[in-house]
Amino acid sequence: MTGVQTCALPILDVKLEVGDTTQVVEVKDVAPILQTETTQTGDTINTAQLTSLPLKGRNFVSLTLLVPGVVSTNPDGTNSRFGARPFVNGNREQTNNFMLDGVDVNDSIDNRVGYSPNVDALEEVKVLTGNAAADYGNAGGATVMMQLKSGTNQFHGNVFEFLQNNNLNANGFFRNRNASTAKRTGFKKNIFGGTLGGPIKRDKAFFFVDYEGTEQRSGGPSSASVAPQAWRNGDLSQFPNNIIDPTTGVAFPGKQIPVSRIVNPVAKKLFSSPDFYPLPNQAGAGALGVSGNYGSSSASTLKNRQGDAKIDYRLTDKDNLSGRFSMGSYESFGSQAALPIQMTSGQEGPTWSGVINWVRTFSPTIVNEARAAYSRVVIKDTAVDWSGKLGADGNSQFGIPGGQPIAGLSSVAIGGGLTGAGAGATISNTADNKFIYYDNLTWQKDRHLIKMGAQF
């Protein structure tokens, strides 16, 4: 037998009342305190900005343009090794001072940046744009101070590779506009490397190393203006003006110069050697149809290898010692030109630098910092006989007397709107060696802060 039991639940009458309206004002920031200890202006670029912002050439110099008062007439040039530098508050680009770990890394040969560290290895870049303290000095423009990272009690590192090529990069505006006649140039650039830092002895000694390599290859269509076969045979009937015999003052019949009268040794060599001076292979432009009548190609290569090694060692509770060594190897060469008789140029820039830094805390109010550093920046500019056809006796092959100090051919101008031969071949081999010692003492006395020091 089944039974069902039921019960009734009581009904409650709940009365809701309107609550009070409250308003909360939360102050998340306050106005910065007026800076009274220094008059210098500028900004700091931290490690997040250095590694997260897109950099075409992975060069920290282009990031200085983010700081107020900093501009450049050639922003793209700031991405190259010995390229453009910023103009700060109206000063020339040669008036900047670049420092790494507190010591000079300038190229005093032309006031360029002597060494540009891997941006993944930098802790920060501080750009002082005005009224820099006396312990920086050396320049009236910006003082750009770079600080390399240090190791910690934990191992940290990264590896990277950045690729640019003509398939991924946008084409130039004018090449897109003239796509039917202007072929796209070849380009490939690889930037690769990595960093690693960690403890040697926990809480006592630390290391940090980094490496960066760059490989760049570029090239594409190129053209030159060469003499047609008729001109080489003395037939100048294509010219609208009369061709006058300089020995008689009478015009050559039919504007034809006898081949026997072509006695200039450079002309004879050019006109008799198609391997040196090729014939036109395409239609030219201009009134005479010779402008760009020879189609060829040009190419260039760039290589850069650089690295840093840093050790931090805590000697005592009052003494901290650190050392850094940096080395770089840079070279850029034109590997091909339109004509074998043209020369290209090249530049090499090996660098070495090192610094030892000792910070001594005499008391909570007195700290001394001593640095000893050495740097060597070498710049070699050279001319390149890329085809190898000119050789060490190029001038004598063309009947130019006097010998030559380097392989190739002296600069030869050819009239009639034709491409010249050889090159002026301006070369240089300069080395900038610096031996530097800094000593800075900071003393805080009550409400006063005194800094003193010297640089040799």
Secondary structure, 3 states (H helix, E strand, C coil): CCCCCCCCCCCCCCCCCCCCCCCCCCCCCCCCCCCCCCCCEEEEEEHHHHHHCCCCCCCHHHHHHHCCCEECCCHHHHHCCCCCCCEECCCCHHHCEEEECCEECEECCCCEECCCCCHHHEEEEEEEEECCCCCCCCCCCCEEEEEECCCCCCCEEEEEEEEEECCCCCCCHHHHHCCCCCCCCEEEEEEEEEEEEEEEECCCEEEEEEEEEEEEEEEEEEEECCCCHHHHCCECCCCCCCCECCCCCCECHHHECCHHHCCCHHHHHHHHCCCCCCCCCCCCECCCCCECCEEEEEEEEEEEEEEEEEEEEECCCCEEEEEEEEEEEEEEEEEECCCCCECEEEEECCEEEEEEEEEEEEECCEEEEEEEEEEEEEEEEEEECCCCCCCCCHHHHCCCCCCCCCCCCECECCCCCCCCEEECCCCEEEEEEEEEEEEEEEEEECCEEEEEEEEC
